[in-house]
Amino acid sequence: MRRFVFTFGFLMILVSCGILVFQWMGFTTESAGESGIVEVSQDYSIIHKGDTFDVTETIHFPSGIPSDPLLIKWPVGAGNFGCNDKEENNCLTKENGEFYVKTLNQDPQEITITYSLKHSMKADSVPLRNWYPVLSGVSTLKTDIELTEKSLRNGKWIAGYPSSNHKKLDYIDYYFFSGRGEPSDLVWTKESLKESGSRAVKVLTGEGDPVDLDQLDSFESADGFVTVLISKKIKPFKSPHLIVLNDAYGEEVKRIRQSLLYQTLSSRDEDAWLKELVVSILLNEPPNAAKPAWAYKQLKEGLSPSEWDDLRHRVRNQTVDHNMLDDAVSNVTGFNCSFFADSVKGNEHPLLILKASKPIIVNQKSIQLSYVSYQQKEYVQFPEAVEAMGNEMKELQPGVYFTTVEGNTLRFYLNEDYFIYNEENYGLLGKPVQTIGDTTYMDTHWFEKLFNAEVKNKKNAIEILKET
């Protein structure tokens, strides 16, 4: 009997352990799928006739595909959307005005997306930019593009990839391009072009357009590939794989360096603008596109020179995403940063407001106050901080505050560069009381000076003391 009980108990322990292991494996797999980046390859087939581009995109998913629907952002002007999986089942849904690719059932899996684009062809050159959709949660490792041209037979399509082929047939022109990373921008031109360059940079020049090859030789050891089209007949633009310049001298060569560095970074496809930002941080050069340019400006204004240098080291050789950048800024400043998380929520122009996570101690009492760093200055919540010091504050009218300190009167005007002291106007270079985000703050410099206080930003707490 004792042996039976022992054997039965041992078997139950084994079964319990097996269940726990199974559940743990499921948990870790799910967690990895949620937090990791799914790497894919993509094939495009483009048929161009008249002013219409009909596009078929096949996405090849490896193992570990996400279980949740993937948000898909269509290029501007796209229409006639479709999506099918390998079993020809519809995989496109629409919720609250946004399109999603539904849960994929097989592993590995591939899906085929179709859409069309309208584009005016009334020019000697046709740039086709941002012509492809972007799926959330994926990173494109490799792209192949087949382009069948039925109308523009007296010129040539150009992409930014190292591999390209062109066959001129009886009724169509056929192109094939292949390269690393996301799809390349394309450009069609009538202009006859000459090819030169190095291992990392292909240079295409129009007749009579000189190129300074000595500058381009410096990119020989770069990890990546860029095609540079130099022509005075095409409007310049910059993209990760294809750059159009009017000349190859001076500041314009910086764009080549930016694109090559961009290709060394890894991110989800929807975070491509963050890679542009990181490139600009590493090179200490403002980006061209509006969204990364705004973020770059906020960081430059919000960080001290030493913090900026520290940030440049921290973002090097990192997988680029919102969390990494918020964490990097938090680490170099000692304040909590949610700037990049805010940009995910749809705020197009968030402010870099760094919030203290330390307790606020006023006259040795813990007080719930907001304390922030903004544009390299520190601010404390107003008028709550003044009242915590034992001063009565009256709001005479919206945005106008009145108090007395040791018999002296003070009147502050929200978002104005002056205050009234004993009925005398004191003009300032800054605004002592201002709205930052959705909260009213006072510059700690003026808080100390006007309220006989000492503000100490220590390692574990922010201490505010009334001087005696």
N, C-alpha and C positions, 0 to 999 in steps of 0.2 A: 504494500500500500504506500509506504514511504517512497519507494522507487517511482511509483506511478505519479505521485504528487510532484516529486522533483522533476521528472521528465516533462509533465504537463506545464509546470511553471517555466521550465527552460524554453519550451516551444513558444509559450506566450510572450516571453521576453524577446525572442527572435522575431516574431511577427510584429511586435510593437516597434522594434528597432527598424524593421523594414519599412513600416508605414512612415516613421519619422524621416528616414532617409529619402523616401520618395517625395514626401511633402517638401522637404528642404531643397531637393533638386528642382522641383517645380517652382519654388519661390525664387531661387537664385536665377533660374532661367528667365522667369518673368521679369525680375528686376533688371537683369542684363538687357533684355529686350527694350525695357522702358528707358533706360539711361544711356544705352549705347547708340552708335550711329550705324545704320544699315548701309553698307557699301554696295553699289549697284553699277552695272554697265548699261549703256543705252545705244540703240540703233535707230537712226532716223531715215525715213524715205520721204523726200520732198519732190513734188511734181509742180512745176511752175508753168502756167499758161495765162497770158494776158495779165490781169492785175490780181490773180488768185494763186496762192500757195496752198496746196493740199498736203498736209503733213501726217505721216503715220510714224508713231514712236513706239518702239518695243523696249520695255524695261526688264532686265534680267535680274531677279532677286536671288541672292544666295540663301543659305540656311540662316535661321535666326531672324526671319522677317517679322515685323511688328504685327500684333494681333488687332490693334485698333485701326479704324479708317484713317487714311492719310489725306490731309488737306492738300488740295491742288490749286495753285494760282496760275490762271491762264495768261498768256501774253496779251497785251493791249490790242484790241481789234479782232481777237480770235472768235470763232463761232463754229457751229455744226459739231459740237463735242460728242465724243463717243469713247467707250472703254470696254474691253472684253478681256476675260482671262483665257487660259489655254483651252478651257472647255467651252469657249464661246459664250460664257455667261456674262451678262451685263455687270460691270463692277463700278459704275459711276452713280453716285447719289448726290442730292442737293438738299442742304439743310440751312435754313435761315439765310438764304442767298449765297451760300458758299458751297463749292463742289468738293466731294470726297471720293477717294478710291476705297471701295468697301474692303472688308476683311478678306485676306487671301487664304484659300483653303489648302493649297498644296505647298510643299516645302522640298526643294526649291520651286519657285514660281516665276512666271513671266506674265506681263500684261501688255496689251496693245492699246494705245491711246491714239485717237484720230481727232483732227480739228482742221480748220482752214483759216487763212489770213488774207486780208485784202491789203494791197500796197500799190501806190502810184508808181508807174514806170516811165513817167514823162521827164526823163533826165538822161544825161550821158553816163551817170553813175548811180547805182542803187545800193545804199547800205541797208542790210537786213539785221537789225539789232534787237536783242532781247525777244527773240522769236519763239522761244521754247517755254513750256510750262515748268513749274517748280513744285516738287512734292515735298511735304514736310517730313523730317526725320530721316532723310536719305542723303548720302554723299556719293556723287558720281565719280567713279574712278577712270572710266574710259568711255569715249563716244565715237561712234562711226556715223558718218553722214553720207547718204546717197542722194544726189540731186539730179533730177531729170528736167532739163530746160527745153521747153517747146516754143518759146517766143523770142527770147533774147539770144540770137544766134551770131551776132556780129561783135561779141565781146567775150568776157571771161569772168566766171565766179571765182572768188578768192576766199579762203579760210585761213585761220591762224595755226593750223596743225602742221607737224613735220611731214606727214604722209598725205599726198594729194595726187590724184590722177584725173585726166580729162580726155574723153574720147568724143570726137566730132563725127556723128553718124549722119545718115541721109536726112532724117526728119527731126532728130533731137540731138542735144548735147548732153553727155552723161559725165557726171563728176562723182568722185569718191574722196572723202576726207576722213582721216582717222587721227586721234590724239588722246592725250591724258586729260582727265578732268571734265568739267561741264562743257556743253556745246559752245562752239566758237561763234562769234558774230561772223557774218558773211558780208561781202561787198561785190557787186558786179560793176565792171567798168569797160568802156570801149577802148580805153587807152592801151597801146602796146607797151609792155613792161619788160624790163631787163632784170634778171635775178642774180644776186650775189649774197655775201654774208658769211656767217660762221656757223659752227655747230649748233649754237643756241639761238641764233638770230638769222632768219631769212629776210633779205632786203629786196623789195621789188621797187624799181624806180621807173618813172616815165622818161621818155626821151628828153634829154636836155636838163634833167633834174639830177644834179650831182649829189653824192653822198660821201660823208667823211668816215671812211671805213676804219681809220685809226681809233676812233672813239668806240666803235662797235666791237673791236677786238677785245676790249676789256671784259666782255660778257662771255668769253670763250668757255670759262670753267663753270658757268651758271648751271643750276639744276632746273631745267625747264626748256620751253621753246616758245618763241614769239615770232610772228610774221609782221614785218614793218613795211607798209606801203607808203612810199614817199611820192607825192604828186601834188602839184599846185592846182589841179582840176577837181579835187575831191575835198569835201569839208572834213577837217581833222576830227578824229575821235579816238578814244582809248578804251580798250577792253583787255581782259586777262590774256587773250591769245592773239588778238589782231589789233594793230595800232596803225592809224592813218595819220601821217604827218605832212606838213607842207615843206619841211626841210629837216635835216638831221643834225642841227647845230644847237649849241647852248642848252637852254632849259628843257627843250623837247626830249632830249635823250634820257632824262630822268624817268619818263614814262616807260621806257623799255626796262629799266632796273626795277620799277614798281611791279610790272607785270610778271617778270621772272621770279621775284620774291613771292608774289601772290601765289604762284603755282606750287611753291614748297609748303604752303600751309594747308591744313585739313580742317574742314567744317561741314556741317549740314549744308545742303544746297541753298536753303532759305536764309542761311547766315552768311551769304557771300559778302554782304556789305561790311560785316565784322572783319572779314579778312582784309578788305580794302583799308579799314581803319587800322588794323594791326600793322600792315605794311607801312602806313604813314607814320605810325608811332616809332617803328624800328628805324625808318629812314629820316625821321624828324622833318617830314615834309607834309604840308596840308594836302588832304585828298581832293579830288576834283568833284566827285559826286556829292549831291546835297546832303544825304543822310549821314554818311561817314564824316563829312566836313563839319556838320553840326556837332557830332560827338567829339571830334578832335578838338574843336574850339572850346567845348565845355571842359574837357580834360586839361587843356593848356591853361585855361583861366583858373581852374579849380585846384591844380597841383603846384606845389613849389618846384623850383628847378631840381632839387635833390630828389623829391618824390617822383618827378617825371623820369629822371634817369633810372631810378629804381624800377618804375613800371616798365620801362623799355627792356630791362633784363628779365623781368618776370613773365612777359608775354612771349619771349623768344622760345621757339621749339615747343609750342603748346598746341593742343587741339583747340581751335577757336570756337567759343560759344559764349552765351550771355553770362552764365555762372562763372566761367573762368575769368572773364574781364571784371565782373563785379567783385569777385574774391581778390583779384590782383590789386584793384584800387583800394579795397578795404585794408589789405595788408600793408600797403605803402603809406596810408594816411592815418591808420588807427581808428577810423570812423567807418560805420556801416555804409556800404554803397549798394543801392538798388537801381542805379541809373539804367543799366542795360536790361534788367528785368522789366522796368517801366516801359522801355521801348517795345517789348514783346506785347504789352497790353494795348498797343495802338496809339500811345502818346508819341506823336511825331517829333515834338521838340521838348523832350524832358529836360529839366534843369539838373545839373550835378549838385545835388544837395546831400551832403554826407552827414549822417546822423550818429550821434554818440550813443553807444549801447551801455555806457557806464551809469551807475547810480549818480544822481545829483544831490549833493549834500549842501544845504543852506543853513549856516549858523549851527552846524552839527546835527541838523535834522534832515532826514531823507525826504525829498520833495519830488513829486511827479512833474517834471519840466522837460520841455524839448530843448536840446542843445545841438547845434549844427555847425558844420564848416561849409562856407559858401564863398567861392572865388578867393580862397586863401585867407579868409577872415572867419573868426568864430563868433557865433551869435547865441543869445539865450532868449527864451520865450518871453515876450512882453505882452501885457504888463504883469503877468503872473510872477516873474522873478522879482520885480520891484516890490510887489505885495508880500512875497515870501521873506523879504528883508525887513518887513514891519512898516513899510510906507503905504499910506492910503493913496490910491490912484482913482481919479474921477475921469470918466469919459464925457467931456463937455458936449460933444456932438460926434457923429461917426468920424473916426480917424483923428480926433483931437483929444489929447490926454493931459491932465493937470495934476501936479502933486507938489508937496513942499518937503524940503530936506533941510533940517536945522534952521528953519525960519526963512530959507530961500525958496522962491517959487520957480517951478519948471513947467513949461508947456511944450508938448511934442506934437508934431504934425506928421501923420503917416505918409511915408514915401516922399518926404520933402528933405532938402539938403540944408536945413537949419532947425534951431529950436529957440525958445524964448526963455531967458534966464533973468529973473527979477525984472521982467518986462523989457529986457534988451534983446535984440535980435542977434543971434550968433550964426553966421553963415559958415558952412562946412564944405569940404570937397566930396564927402560921402553923405549917405542918408543914415542917421543914427537909429531911426525906427523905420522898419520897412517890412513889406510882405514878401516872404520867400516861400514859393509854393502856395499853400493855402493857410499859412500860419504867420502871425506877426512876431517879429524878432527885434532885439536890440543888439547892436554891436557891443561886444564885451569891453572894448576899449572905452567907449563912452559910458557903459554901465559902471565900470570901475571908477572912472573919473568923476561922474556926476552923483553917484550914490555912496561914495566913500567905501567901496567894496574891493575885495581882492579875489580874483578868479584864478584857481589853480587847476589846470587840466593834468591830473596825475594818472598814473598807470591804471589804477583800479577804480578811480572815482573822480568826479569833477566837484571840487570844493569851492563854495562861495562863502566868504566870510566878511562881516562888517568890521572895518578897521576902527580901532579905538584911538 
